[in-house]
C-alpha cells in the first residue's frame, strides 16, 4: 500500500463521482423501488470493480489475509446499508437536502477514526468538520 500525498487526487475524483452519483441515483429511483435500484447499481459496481481488478492485474486472492477479508466483508455490509438508506432518502427527498446530510459521513468517519484507529486529527481538520456540521444545518433550515 502506498502512502503520501497521492491520495488527494483520488479523493477529489471520488467526490466528483459521488456528486454525479447523487443526480443519477435520484433520476434512477423516480420509477424504481429504492432497494431494487441499489441491487441494479450493485451489479454494475461489481462488473466495473472486477474489470478494473483484472485490468490492473490485482487478482492474487491468496495475498488477502483472513483479517483483511473480515474487515472488507464488514465494510461491504456497511456500504450496502449506506446505499440502501441513501437511495431511499433520494427517493423521498431532494438531492439538495439528501446529499449534505450524507456528507456528515465525513464527520462520523473522523469520530470513528479517533475512537477505533487512534487517529489524532489536527485542529484544522476538526474545525473543518465543525463547518460541515454547520453547513448541513444551514442547508436543512427552512
C-alpha positions as a Python dict, from the first residue, in 0.01 Angstrom:
ca = {
    (1, 'X'): (0, 0, 0),
    (2, 'X'): (137, 339, -94),
    (3, 'X'): (123, 640, 132),
    (4, 'X'): (198, 1006, 89),
    (5, 'X'): (12, 1288, -81),
    (6, 'X'): (-109, 1087, -382),
    (7, 'X'): (-443, 1036, -213),
    (8, 'X'): (-566, 1390, -279),
    (9, 'X'): (-630, 1341, -650),
    (10, 'X'): (-810, 1014, -588),
    (11, 'X'): (-1020, 1173, -312),
    (12, 'X'): (-1118, 1459, -544),
    (13, 'X'): (-1218, 1211, -814),
    (14, 'X'): (-1420, 1020, -554),
    (15, 'X'): (-1602, 1341, -461),
    (16, 'X'): (-1669, 1416, -828),
    (17, 'X'): (-1814, 1071, -893),
    (18, 'X'): (-2015, 1081, -568),
    (19, 'X'): (-2168, 1411, -678),
    (20, 'X'): (-2259, 1264, -1015),
    (21, 'X'): (-2396, 955, -840),
    (22, 'X'): (-2642, 1165, -640),
    (23, 'X'): (-2801, 1313, -951),
    (24, 'X'): (-2803, 988, -1149),
    (25, 'X'): (-2936, 797, -848),
    (26, 'X'): (-3218, 1046, -798),
    (27, 'X'): (-3322, 1003, -1162),
    (28, 'X'): (-3287, 625, -1130),
    (29, 'X'): (-3525, 592, -835),
    (30, 'X'): (-3801, 802, -990),
    (31, 'X'): (-3985, 492, -1112),
    (32, 'X'): (-3792, 206, -948),
    (33, 'X'): (-3817, 88, -586),
    (34, 'X'): (-3510, 208, -397),
    (35, 'X'): (-3391, -138, -289),
    (36, 'X'): (-3420, -271, -646),
    (37, 'X'): (-3227, 34, -766),
    (38, 'X'): (-2946, -49, -522),
    (39, 'X'): (-2939, -411, -641),
    (40, 'X'): (-2915, -300, -1004),
    (41, 'X'): (-2648, -44, -920),
    (42, 'X'): (-2450, -301, -724),
    (43, 'X'): (-2440, -535, -1025),
    (44, 'X'): (-2279, -260, -1230),
    (45, 'X'): (-2038, -176, -947),
    (46, 'X'): (-1935, -542, -928),
    (47, 'X'): (-1873, -569, -1303),
    (48, 'X'): (-1676, -244, -1304),
    (49, 'X'): (-1469, -341, -998),
    (50, 'X'): (-1386, -686, -1137),
    (51, 'X'): (-1289, -535, -1474),
    (52, 'X'): (-1059, -283, -1302),
    (53, 'X'): (-908, -551, -1078),
    (54, 'X'): (-834, -782, -1371),
    (55, 'X'): (-716, -494, -1589),
    (56, 'X'): (-471, -381, -1322),
    (57, 'X'): (-357, -739, -1252),
    (58, 'X'): (-459, -725, -885),
    (59, 'X'): (-614, -1071, -873),
    (60, 'X'): (-399, -1259, -619),
    (61, 'X'): (-661, -1354, -360),
    (62, 'X'): (-405, -1565, -172),
    (63, 'X'): (-235, -1246, -51),
    (64, 'X'): (-552, -1130, 126),
    (65, 'X'): (-535, -1221, 495),
    (66, 'X'): (-829, -1356, 692),
    (67, 'X'): (-831, -1033, 891),
    (68, 'X'): (-849, -825, 572),
    (69, 'X'): (-1134, -1046, 444),
    (70, 'X'): (-1324, -984, 767),
    (71, 'X'): (-1282, -607, 753),
    (72, 'X'): (-1366, -595, 383),
    (73, 'X'): (-1678, -807, 438),
    (74, 'X'): (-1793, -581, 721),
    (75, 'X'): (-1717, -278, 506),
    (76, 'X'): (-1928, -432, 230),
    (77, 'X'): (-2221, -477, 467),
    (78, 'X'): (-2185, -116, 585),
    (79, 'X'): (-2164, 3, 224),
    (80, 'X'): (-2478, -191, 136),
    (81, 'X'): (-2666, -45, 430),
    (82, 'X'): (-2545, 303, 337),
    (83, 'X'): (-2655, 264, -25),
    (84, 'X'): (-2997, 127, 71),
    (85, 'X'): (-3057, 418, 307),
    (86, 'X'): (-2917, 674, 62),
    (87, 'X'): (-3132, 560, -229),
    (88, 'X'): (-3443, 553, -12),
    (89, 'X'): (-3363, 906, 105),
    (90, 'X'): (-3314, 1015, -258),
    (91, 'X'): (-3649, 864, -346),
    (92, 'X'): (-3819, 1060, -69),
    (93, 'X'): (-3630, 1389, -74),
    (94, 'X'): (-3444, 1637, -292),
    (95, 'X'): (-3076, 1584, -373),
    (96, 'X'): (-3007, 1931, -234),
    (97, 'X'): (-3109, 1808, 112),
    (98, 'X'): (-3012, 1440, 99),
    (99, 'X'): (-2655, 1492, -25),
    (100, 'X'): (-2549, 1733, 252),
    (101, 'X'): (-2683, 1501, 521),
    (102, 'X'): (-2497, 1213, 358),
    (103, 'X'): (-2175, 1415, 377),
    (104, 'X'): (-2199, 1400, 754),
    (105, 'X'): (-2026, 1068, 690),
    (106, 'X'): (-1704, 1271, 691),
    (107, 'X'): (-1767, 1383, 1047),
    (108, 'X'): (-1868, 1033, 1155),
    (109, 'X'): (-1563, 879, 985),
    (110, 'X'): (-1346, 1131, 1168),
    (111, 'X'): (-1503, 1033, 1502),
    (112, 'X'): (-1470, 661, 1426),
    (113, 'X'): (-1106, 715, 1322),
    (114, 'X'): (-1034, 874, 1659),
    (115, 'X'): (-1221, 607, 1856),
    (116, 'X'): (-1114, 292, 1672),
    (117, 'X'): (-795, 378, 1483),
    (118, 'X'): (-648, 612, 1746),
    (119, 'X'): (-602, 884, 1485),
    (120, 'X'): (-534, 1236, 1608),
    (121, 'X'): (-672, 1486, 1358),
    (122, 'X'): (-514, 1831, 1363),
    (123, 'X'): (-715, 2132, 1472),
    (124, 'X'): (-778, 2250, 1116),
    (125, 'X'): (-947, 1916, 1037),
    (126, 'X'): (-1163, 1943, 1348),
    (127, 'X'): (-1255, 2299, 1253),
    (128, 'X'): (-1342, 2186, 901),
    (129, 'X'): (-1560, 1909, 1040),
    (130, 'X'): (-1746, 2160, 1255),
    (131, 'X'): (-1802, 2376, 946),
    (132, 'X'): (-1950, 2076, 767),
    (133, 'X'): (-2196, 2024, 1053),
    (134, 'X'): (-2290, 2392, 1045),
    (135, 'X'): (-2321, 2379, 667),
    (136, 'X'): (-2555, 2081, 683),
    (137, 'X'): (-2768, 2254, 945),
    (138, 'X'): (-2789, 2564, 726),
    (139, 'X'): (-2894, 2364, 420),
    (140, 'X'): (-3169, 2194, 618),
    (141, 'X'): (-3306, 2516, 763),
    (142, 'X'): (-3647, 2608, 628),
}
